[in-house]
């Protein structure tokens, strides 16, 4: 029989403030198989770890149970301590008596203590049947894939490339730059967005270690950390970039005119176009969906006038396959769809627009060259109402805060006043959230220097009356109803995940949270890691954030990727599935439920095989296996039964 040691942590008063530690030690000391039991105030501290190391050696322990906090926090700590004492780290189990007992049962200390004893007993039973395991060695492809080339993806790509590793930067649009490229100025410094973004765009396009693949999509991802195999669809632009001299004659003769996505429908573009003047790659793209037709060819005006012969209707889509060691997802955000905000008149009245549309009006490269004209008649609006939290912080729409709206609305109102000094800006707000560096000062400046009128209250309705838009709201500070006649209404619409996010989640086998944003492994300790090893998150794909936070997270995810790429070999956790071939009936149920495609069928022997590298030890296959042939190492059916008995026993 194994000699098992139990170490109970006080965690200050987090555990000892509720649980009777002495009672736990007394009861557990008498439990079969427990050779040693003791407690210490902070078991995770250096003295606490020394106690564990010394006791393992002095008491000749074969396994240990540390009764403390979540294994997410300190399982690695205690496994390393055991390893230092020449014990296999997989003979260490954590009994979580903080989150499961003391924190949730503060008002019932006796019951909480009894529950803690039972949890520790189950851990002892598990250790009793644990086997020594050894990590699986994995070779690493020293190349990184970055999906999305907004500012966060650009920063991540540059950081990884500057560390000496190859990067494949994939962007769905014909140009890189993301949402930041659509902005006029940035708060709180009012820097020109293009002035600070364009050098980064140029740098990433010319970096010798970065392969930029614009107008491309990731179609399939297989493999695991260090060994991802990726298929990328490179869509045809029908323009040979080596021959194109950017003369623009093709655009001049194109007969098709459609709303510009980059200008949010505030201007028109042709079927062959460049999204904006500073676009990178600097080339034209033929929009196949809106062209008169390529198959069969019904219009060839652009090709007819192209003297360099850059227009090539025979371009075909390409599937490019790459092996990479790490993946960074920086797919950005969308704005809440206008159909959901009809009470504000968005999508109904021409002069009700969203924040990004107003950015394009403010931009010198926008449809009005930076002058403020309302869309309906081109007149300069003298009264502009800005409505915050349009679709945010609302249980009917999105319960979360979109984080940047308070600041960009203050910026919008300020820039409006700079361009229309005799105009009046009104801002309806619920609360002002200005938590960044110099952000509060920026809002105060908008109020005091630019005389922007802030009205604390929620707008109930926007409707048209003659040439004016009528905004109904309530000032919650005074309790009075407010009615404002406006020439233009600008909505700070909620930031939402990209429409393609569910597709990305399925392809990469990562998780999304309840609001649809990509889910991090731990909100505090692992904020840039996904739940799938080797895949990292950056920017607004993970949650709404401003430019500094997006850049910081891009660099953070890059540093994590570099940590993988800089190693010759990785170690994969050996807590994975084993399939007992004699018991396996070859039904394939486990293969169909495996989320990591780690199982395959050996057709010759009609048994299931496990890929040790791909398996993440989730246990789904073991739960689904009708014959019990699939079992997770150190979580066998026998162990689970004995743990249940220990939990229910009156011993």
JOVEN-V982346 format. One line per field, one symbol per residue. ss: DSSP state (@ for helix, = for strand, . for the rest). phi: phi as a letter, one per 40 degrees, with the letter a starting at -180 (. if undefined). burial: + if it has 24 or more other C-alpha atoms within 12 Angstrom, else -. A space follows every 50 residues. Layout:
# JOVEN-V982346
ss=???
phi=???
burial=???
This chain:
# JOVEN-V982346
ss=...======...@@@@....@@@@@@@@@....=======.....@@@@@ @@@@@@@@....======..@@@@@@@@@@@@@@....@@@=====.@@@ @@......@@@@@@@@@@@@@@@@@@@@@......====...=====... @@@@@@@@@@@@...=====.......@@@@@..==....==@@@@@@@@ @@@@@@...====..=========..========....=.........@@ @@@...===........===.==...........==.......=..=... @@@@@.....=......=======.====...===..@@@@@@@...... .===@@@@@@@@....................========.......... ....@@@@@@@@@@@@@@@....======.........@@@@@@@@@@.. ..====..=======..========....=======.======.===... @@@@@@@@...=.....=.===...=====....===.@@@.....@@@@ @@@@@@@@@@@@@@@...====....===.........@@@@@.....== ==....====.........@@@@@.....===..=.@@@@@@@@@@@@.. .
phi=.ccbbbbbccfgbdbccbcccccccccccccdgccaaabacbcccdcccc dccccdcccfccabbbcabccdcbccdccccccccgbccccbbbccbccc bcccbdcbcccccccccccccccccccdbcbcbbdccbcbccabbbbhbc ccccccccccccchbcbbbbbcccbchfccccccbbcccfccdccccddc cccccbcccbbcbcfbbccabbgadgacbbbbcccccgbcccccbgcgcc ccccccbbcccccfgcabbccbabdadcdbccacbccccbcdibbccbab ccccccccgccbccdbcbbbbbbbcabbbbcgbbcdccccbcccgcgbbc cbbcccccdccccccccbfgccbcccbgccccbbbbbcfcgbfaccbbcc ccgccdcccdcdcccdcccbdccbbbbcbcabbbcccgcccccccccccc fcccbcibccabacagcbcbbbabcccbgccbbbcbcabbbccccbcddc ddccdcccfbbbcccgcccccacbcbcbcccbdgbbbagcccadaccdcc ccccccccccccdcccccabbbdccbcbbccccccgcgcccccccbfcba ccccbfbcbbcdcccbgcgdcccccccgccbcdgbcdccccccccccccc c
burial=-++++++++++--++++++++--++-+++-+-++++++++++++---+++ +++-+++---+++++++++++--++-+++-+++-+-++++++++++++++ +++-+------++++++++++++++++++++------+++++++++++++ +++++++++++-+-++++++++++++++++++++++++-+--++--++-+ +++++-+-++++++++++++++++++++++++++++++++---+-+-+++ +--+-+---++++++++-++++++++-+++++++++++--+--------+ +++--+---++++--------+++++++++++++++++--+-++++--++ ++++++++++++++++++-++++++----++++++++++++++----+-+ ++++++++++++++++++++--++++++++++-+----+--++--++--+ +++++++++-++++---++++++-+------+++++++++++++++++-+ ++-++-++++++--+++++++-----++++++++++++++++++++++++ ++++++++++++++++---+-++++++++----++++++++--+++++++ +-----+++++++++++++++++-+--+++++++++--++--+--++--- -
